[in-house]
Amino acid sequence: MNELIRKLTEAWGPSGYEHQVRRLIQEEVAGLVDEMRVDALGNLICRVGSGGKRVMVSAHMDEIGVMALFAEPESGYLRFEPIGGLLHSTLAGNRVRFEDGITGVIGVHDSFGVGRTSVPALRDFYIDVSDGAGAAVEAGSPAAFWREFETRGTRLIAKSLDDRIGCVVAIETLRALGRQAPNELHFVFSVQEEVGLRGARTAAYAIDPELGIALDVTATGDEPRNRKMAVTLGGGAAIKVHDSGLVVPPAIVAWMEGCAAQEGIPVQRELLDAGTTDAAVIQVARAGVPSGCISIPCRFLHTSSETCDIRDVQACVELLRQLLGRPIELDAA
Amino acid sequence: MNIDLLRRLSSARAISGQEDDARQIIIAAIEGQVEELRVDTLGNILASKPGSQGAGRPRVMVTAHMDEIGLVVRGITAEGLLRCYNVGGIDARILPGLRVAVGAEALPGVVLWKPIHLGREQKSVPLDKLHVDIGARDRAEAARLVRPGDMITFAEGFSQPGPGSVRGKALDNRAGCALLVELLQDAAWPCDLLVAFTCQEEIGLRGAQVAAQALQPDVAIVLETTPAHDLPDLSADADERAGGGPAFNPATRLGAGPALTVMDTRMITDPRLLAWLRAGARAAGIPLQLKSMRGGGTDGGAIHIAGSGVPTAVVAMPARYVHGPAALLRVSDYDHTLALLRSVLPDLSAATLARD
């Protein structure tokens, strides 16, 4: 699985420009699905199985990044706007990569003065793409952060584990199902999650599912002086109960926890007070869709060194496979 | 540029939700040029213009919003002053002393302000403390003329400072409306055009959302008017900046042709449409610029996520001082935008939307 994780996390795909990631996933799932298509916004929608419930499973392909919209007339430094929720404290010295492979380094005003200890506003940052010979990156070019994938024991360290690791869970679940499922499953690899859950919204409208499940990373509570959360890295698949955009129907939580208990899969409950996932827009598609989320615990979210644990990833795959591979019975709440 | 059309549209008084005046002018101008002309529940004008070779081509929705920002009367004080608040994004700092027109009859009014003799230290009036004076002696007299809910618009009229520019209120987005009207007055297109003159853009892209849901297009092009601030940097630390600080970002520039949005707060433009528009402009020799700031959103923000999704692009004319009483627009930018649309729209095909 690590090679797939490396391939997907090192791929380039800021929101709105997910085509390289999509191509890799298309290659990966060919033969694992009955049908696949790319919709108007660029979501990759894969159908497998029949009968039972019509389920939408969503993992987003896009990653946070920057959009270089203005080049300083003389110096050529690029000024940029954020794609998704950037953490300003992680920017200076970080590297971004444009679609053609050109790497830029982010600098900040007065870096050894005010910029050293404070967290400057975004307008105080700039990107250096100079090559010493005058070549330039065109204004209007998006870029993604660049860092190689590494492992340390069971830990996985990479950029864009948010949410390529969710894509990995979806792909590995498809592999495990082997095109056999008593449900009509629509696996969506969605676009533009980081800028407002835009892809999942239109995919859910088209699929009109009876049940929605998002696969995404969630923060952990096991870092010093960070948000108080019960989720721990290595603590198992996180079953979402609540986040700032979704209240998971108790019947879905019970269904997931019941299955995990029966199969001996390690799980933990997740309540997240700042952030949400594709499930938040799936639930309000058309006349409404009961929706839940299986989360992969992740430290250092929205940095270039997001950190997950392979055991949690495996637990998520096993849980999703067990949930979708048998008839789905949800208790009326 | 059809100056007379733009003059009438700029002078029309139509804040968000009260777009009647603009709607009437537009309907009169396009009747007979389009099919299926209708006004929907929210007040959008919807129509279609079938193409001569429409079959198999994408159905393109072209939109421009009709509404303008303004104020609305919320009550009358004992002294006969109108209490009001803003409809859409309006800068409170520009309002004191400004001439306005109130209600359907366009009663002349002035935004309350203390003359310089009585207070040099005066700060701008916050929007929630804003009052308009129509010269009434007391509440009873004002109440005979004005009712809560009446719209208040800028009174400034349309003018031509020189042959190359026009100046007026509500050019955002009556210039877009004028452009779309001119486009519809053209003879038949090869492609099918779906048309929406939308309402309530300035208060949350509301008209465009239902227009897109109703028309269900394959592609959408939003015609807009977008801020240009291609002016010297007069801010306090400008001198310091001249010593090697960041260059001033104008967002767009007058005279540099239509501006394409790459990304704003509500939408990331479909890269296939960006490439198509840029190639089309290059081929036709039409100048083009990219908007270099993210701020704001357009009807595209609602249209591209309607239904199962619509690839959408925004083509905008740069104008200085938008959302004020006297926006300034270059005739050449208008003409280049019209020329670009006439040049590229007939070429829009399934191949434009192919993915590699």
Interface residues (C-beta under 8 A of the other chain):
Chain A: S15 G16 Y17 H19 V38 D39 A40 L41 G42 N43 M67 L69 F70 E72 P73 E74 Y77 R79 E81 I83 H109 R123 Y126 A139 G140 P142 Q192 V195 G196 R198 G199 R201 T202 A203 Y205 A206
Chain B: D218 P246 A247 N249 V262 M263 R266 I268 T269 D270 P271 L274 L290 K291 S292 M293 R294 H304 I305 A306 G307 S308 G309 V310 P311 R355 D356
